[in-house]
Amino acid sequence: MSTAQATSPDSNATLSGAAAAWGALLSMNLGAGLAKHLFPVIGAYGITSLRITLAALILCLVIQPWKRTGLRPFRPALLGYGAVLGLMNLFFYQAIARIPIGIAIGIEVIGPLAVVVAGSRSRRDFLWLAAAGAGLLLLLPIRAGSSLDPVGVAFACGAAACWAGYILFGKRVSGPLGRDDVAWGMVIAATITLPFGLATAGWQLFTPWALAVGIGIAILSSVLPYTLEMAALRRLPAHVFGILLSASPAVGALVGYLVLGERLTPVQGVAIFCIILAACGSALSASGSRPPDAP
């Protein structure tokens, strides 16, 4: 057997894993772009609550988390996980209602980056945090001539903080609960977001048209990305997966341009590049700090 033939299964796994990661990025951002098209109809709160509620129903039907026991010791962490998941989505959709999707994602990515740096012992990671901070300063509406809505930027910063909390709570529940954590987390998130949707959109959320569109967005933004991300993680090292996901702001900017006609200024493009560089660098740095046999 030749060397090429011997290594082809690993190569195929890497390629399929990378394709799954990119598919998750495209699906999630396309779902956000389509959702933004519907904001004038049932509002950002309505879309958020509809997407989360339907995603919770789909995940519960597929995973059936009620069949497994041992949940009681993890209830506090699971409540925190579901709460930050719901708030993260509320804040993110309020952000993209006011600022371009690519910029909102660029700001949101700083949340997990901060978690990486906070747990790091390498000075190099603080350089990546500085790069992300420089990108954020370029985006903040404090410069002369900045056209970004400050409320939208504030919501994006709130989503970033929630994403950091999502990671911290997720680490506490993902191991012992397995896939059940996402299903229960979505249920908790739905109980938080649904009142906002009912208060703003009322029973319009439950019209056949809204439900049909909501199912499509729930699949694109939650169910399909989650499935593809799990497939990618099974085939790729964690740091490679992180590097691929660091391109999320660029994918968001591309989807925003193609689906919504959102154009970024050169300064905003440089800012997003700084944040992508920081996220990619932190993923590489994390890979170098782990022992070779670490998962």
N, C-alpha and C positions, 0 to 999 in steps of 0.2 A: 504494500500500500504506500503511495507517495505521501510526501509531507503535506501537500495541498489537500489530498483526500482525507488525511488524518485530522487536519484542523478545520475542515469544512463545516462540521456540525457547530463548532464554537463560532465560526464566522456567521453561519446562518442564524444562530441564536442572537448574536450581537446586532445583526441587521434587522431581524424581526423585532428585537427589543427597542432599537432606535426608532423603527417605523411606528411601533405602538406608542412610544413617548411623544413623537411628533403628532400622531393622530389624536392623542389626548389633548395636546395644546391646541390644535386646530379646532377640535370639537368644542372645547370649553369656550374658546374665544368666539367661535361662530355662534354658539348659543347666546353669548352675551350680546353680540351684534344684533342678532334677530330680536332678542328681548328688548333692546333699546328702541327698535322700530315700533314696538307696541306700547311704549311708555305713554304716548298721547291718548291711548285707548283706555287702559285700566291703571295707569300710573306705575311708578317704580316700585312702590310698596306692594301693589297688587301683583305684579309680575314676580317679585321676590317670594311672596307668600305662596303663590300658586306653584312656582317651580319647586320650592322646598317641600311643600305638602305632597305634591304628586311624586316627587323623588322618594320621599319617605314611604309612601304607599308601595311604590314599585320595589324598593329595596326590601321592605318587610315581606312582601309576597315571595321574593326570590330567595332571601336568606332565612326567613322564618326564625328570627332571634328568640322568640318566646319559647322555643322548644328546648333551650339550654338553660341550665341553672347556674348558681354561683355568682349572681349579679350583685347581691347585697353589699359585699365589702367594697365594691367599686362605684357605688351609686354617687357619692360626692364628686369624684373625678369625672364620672360620666355626665353628671349634670353640668359641670363646668365645661366639658368638651362640647356638649350640645348647645350650651348658651353662647359660647364664643363662635361656634359654627353659624348659629342663627344671626348673631349681631354682625359677623363678618360679611355675610351676604347682604344684610340690610344696608350696611355702610357702603359696600362696594357698588350696589345698584344705585344708591343715591349719588355716589361719586360719578359714575358713568352717565348719569342723567345730566351732569353739569360740565364734565370735562371729557376729553377724548379717552377712549378705552385704553390705548397704549400707555398714556400718561398715568391713568389710574392704576394699571397693573404695575408700572414701574415704581410708583410710590409704595404700593402694597408689598412688593417683593422685599422691601427694606425690613419688614417685620421678621421673616425667617432669617434674613442675613444677620440681624441683630442677635438672634438666638444663637447662631453659630459663633459669632464673635464673643458673646458673653460666656460661652463655655470653652473658649479657646485659651491655650497657653502660648500661642505663637504671636509674636509682634507683627508678623506679616499680615495677619488677619485684620489688624487695626488699619493697615493701609487700604484694605478692601473696604472697610467701613468708611474711611475718609473719602474714597472714590464715590461710594454711594451717597455720602453726605453732600459731596460737591454736586452730584447730579440732582439731589433733592433741592439744594439751594437754588440751582438754575431753574427748577420748576416752580418753586414757591412764588406766589404773587406779591413779592416784595421788591422785585426789580421794576425799574421804570419801563413802561411799555409792555408789561406782562398782561396777557389777555385771559389768564386762567381764573375761573371763578374760585374765590377763596373758600366758599362753603364746600365746593366739590373737592378741593384739595384737603380740607379738614376731614371730610368723610373718608377719603382715601387713606389718610393717616390713621384714622380710627380702624379701617379695615386692616391696615398693616399691624397695628397693635393686637387686633383680634387674631390675626394669622399667627403671630408669635404665641399667643395663649393657646391657640388650636394645637400647635406643635407640642407645647409643654403638657397640656392635658392629654393629648393623643398618645404620647409616650407612656402615660400611666395606665391607659386602658387597652391599647392595641395588642399588647402581648397576651394578657390573660383572657381577653374577650374575643380575639381574632376578628373576623369580619363582622361580628355582632356590634362592635363599637360604632361602625358607620351607620348601621340601620337604626340603633337606638339614638345615636347622636342626631340623625335626621329627624326622628320623631320629636325629640326635645326642641330642635331648631324650629320645627313646624309649629309647635305650640307657642313659640315666641313670635314668629313672623306672621302667622295667620291673623291675629287680631289687627295688625297694621293694615293688612290687605282688606279685611272686612270693613274697617273704619273708613278707608279711602275709596274702595271700589264697590263695596257692598256685595249684593248678590250677582253683580255682573261677573264675578269670578267663576260662577257656576253655570254660565251659559254654555251650550254645546261648543260654540266657536272658541271661547276662552279656554275651556278644558282641553280641546283638541290641540290648540297652540301650546298650552301649558305642558301637555305631555311631551310634545316635541322638544320644547326647551329643556324640560327636566331630563330627557334622555341625552340631549346634546351637552348640557352643562354639568350634569351630575352622574348619571348612570353610566354612559359610555366612557367619559374620561376616567372614572374610577376603575372600570373594568380594564381599560387599556393601560392605566398606570400600574395596576397590579401585574399585568402581563409583562410590562417593561421591567419592573423591579425583579421579576423572577429570572430575567435574562441578562440584565446589566448590573455591573457594580454600582453601588450607591452613588459614588462620586460622578460616574459617567451620567447617570440619571439626573443628578443635580445640575451638571453642566448643560445638558439638553434643556432642562426646565428653565435655566437662566435666560434662555431666549424668549421667554414668555412675553415680556414687554414688546419685543420686536414683532412677534406674531400678532399680539393685540393691536399694535399700530397698523400692521398690514391689513388685518380684518377690518379695523375701523375705517381705513381708506377705501377698501374695496366694497364693503357693505354699506357704510354710512357716509362715505365721502369726507371723512375727517382728515385734514391735512395738518401736519406738524411743522412748526417753524424750525429753522436750522438750530437755534439754541435748544429747543425742546428735543430735537434729534440727538444732539450732543449729550444732553442730560440723560436720556434713556440709554445711550451707549455707555456712559459712566456707570450706571446702575447694573447693566448687563455684565460689564467687565468685572464689577465687584462681586456679583453673584457667581459668575464663572470662576473667578479667582478663589473665592471662599470654598467652592466645591473641590477645586484642585488641592487647596491647602488641607482640607479635611481628609482627603484621601491619603496625603502624605503623613498625617499624624496618627493614622490607624495602624495597628500591627497587620502583617500580611495576611494572617488567617482570620481577621475580623470579618464579620458579615457586612 
